[in-house]
Amino acid sequence: MSYQIVTANRLLDGRVVYFTAAHTWSEDVKKSVCVDTEGAGAEIIAQAQGSVESQDIVDPYLIDVEIDDSGVTPVAFRERIRSKGPTNEFGSPTIGEALNPSTHQKRAA
Amino acid sequence: MYQYDAIDQRVVDQRAVQFRDQVSRRFSGALSEDEFKPLRLMNGLYLQLHAYMLRVAVPYGVLSSRQLRKLADISRRYDRGYGHFTTRQNIQFNWIKLSEAPDLLDELASVEMHAIQTSGNTIRNTTADEYAGVAADEIEDPRLYTEIIRQWSTLHPEFGFLPRKFKIAVTGAAEDRAAVRVHDIGLLMRKDDAGEIGFEVLVGGGLGRTPMIGKSIRRFLATQDMLSYLEAILRVYNRLGRRDNKYKARIKILVHEHGIEEIRRLVEAEWETLKGGALDLPEAEVERIRAHFAPPPYENLENDPAVLGAMKFENKAFATWVRNNVVAHKQAGYSIVNISLKKTGEVPGDATADQMDVVADLSEKYGFNEIRVNHRQNLVLPHVRQKDLFDVWTALVDVGFAEPNIGLIGDIIACPGLDFCALATTRSIPVAQRISERFADIARQNDIGDLQIKISGCINACGHHHVGHIGILGVDRRGEEFYQITLGGRADADAAIGKILGRAFSSETIVDAVEMIIEIYLELRNPGETFSDMYCRTGPAPFKEKLYADH
């Protein structure tokens, strides 16, 4: 059985988000609402459009996912990168030497 | 370097105000995404894979220490503490929030910077030789002309909606360090028989899905005719460039379809209506701009001071760095320092905020406050006293910027690829990292010699793979990452588009394939023969034979 979810980018900050059963948007792909029919896919895309009109997200679209014991995983490699982040971000401690933590100070909210 | 006058400052200030209003209207819904997107792109703000990416213009690759500090500060406060220097001498920030972009543009404007026309179908940042003004082989400093082009092209009333993006590069030296032959317009400085300085004008070069080497449209153009002639080319392109097909909209397609003779005829006819008119700048204005590029107050020094020789003798690593990264300056006693942003295993072209601050400090203390960005994603300190080289190197070692690999196999160009870019089909950064780790031994790199690897994550070729001695293009095969190798590319005076070697390699085997290519080169090269020269001699046959031996 194949499943689909809706993904988009948040207008405010461009972050990748996923449509949930509560009609909210989460950065966690595992919280996305999954459907398994074409009709249901059309329905959740239509529901997601409300968030376009309220200026919350841009360009929602359906993607294929697999569901297993670990939860929801996008099928397409590109979508897996979107869900997890860059595989080799500069300064990631998995790459080369660890950088000075002060380089990653974030602006206070 | 150039300092804004009141008009320049007003342009960027007003642009920041305008964009703030546009963002506000986007959030209120007064502007739809379709309406907002072209406005956002005109300010270099892309919606990429994970977040908004802002591309900040670094005009012809020249930065002051004050500006570099501001970029460091921006990366800390608005991003994740780093920035990425690009193949067009700009800097990109990968994690920008749209809600903060107006503040960010204000911050840039405060140091005479902006993101205007770093995207969109406009004239983009004009790029130049990173050794402009200091190279021993220079005819004249090209920065005067790149600054004039910058002012002419910024918010040009006719050229805001071209058929497609437009890129201009200028070189003032015999050696082409700006890849002018693969730009929409390339200007090569020349002297005519009377010794007057002018340009050979090339048109229709470019990379991407249909790479082409630029063709000469005018053998010699006097400098006072530069703007009127550029205007004539842009008018012909604007009028005739294809708007029906995004993939055939660059000027290289126009030149290819019509032929250079016809394009020349059209441009010359258009130029007749322009030359000698308002685009011939008054002498006073040219001199006003030229004055900004006067040489800094050099001291009277001798080459090869004793302290330099002594430190090279005592410290082998320093000596290697001087040999590989330091270049002769036209002023005695000074050197040009190349700062490699290609530390083994790291992301090519990236710099942390701390690293940027250290480079800014060094340029203040040792380099007349000036830094250059080159199209190979490295930085340059263009004026360093030779007696200060050891202190500069020591500081660079502390921040991981002293890799002695300029122009060597470790000095890889790579686009951000599928880790960041919404257009990409595969990742490029991990391939660059793995290759640099495979060839980490600097003695091995020196033995291999001049070897430029360029990696693109998609056909758009932002990593310039077409003009790599070894070019690598990522392709998607049934959802898996594969990598196609090209050989024989060059971006210099003998510019050439690389030829595809054969079947693409998997992610698992691409680095082995590159290593095999190097081994073949080392086995077959004549004494002193570079990879490029050897490839010219042998062609692809010996490489194909071994790499595809089992098929």
Interface residues (C-beta under 8 A of the other chain):
Chain A: N9 L11 L12 D13 G14 R15 V16 V52 E53 S54 Q55 V58 D59 V75 A76 F77 R78 I81 R82 G85 P86 T87 N88 E89 F90 G91 I95 G96 E97 L99 N100 S102 T103 H104 Q105 K106 R107
Chain B: R26 F27 S28 G29 E33 L47 Q48 L49 H50 A51 Y52 R76 R77 Y78 R80 G81 Y82 H84 I96 K97 L98 S99 K343 T344 G345 E346 V347 D350 T352 A353 D354 G400 L418 D419 F420 R427 I429 P430 Q433 G479 E480 E481
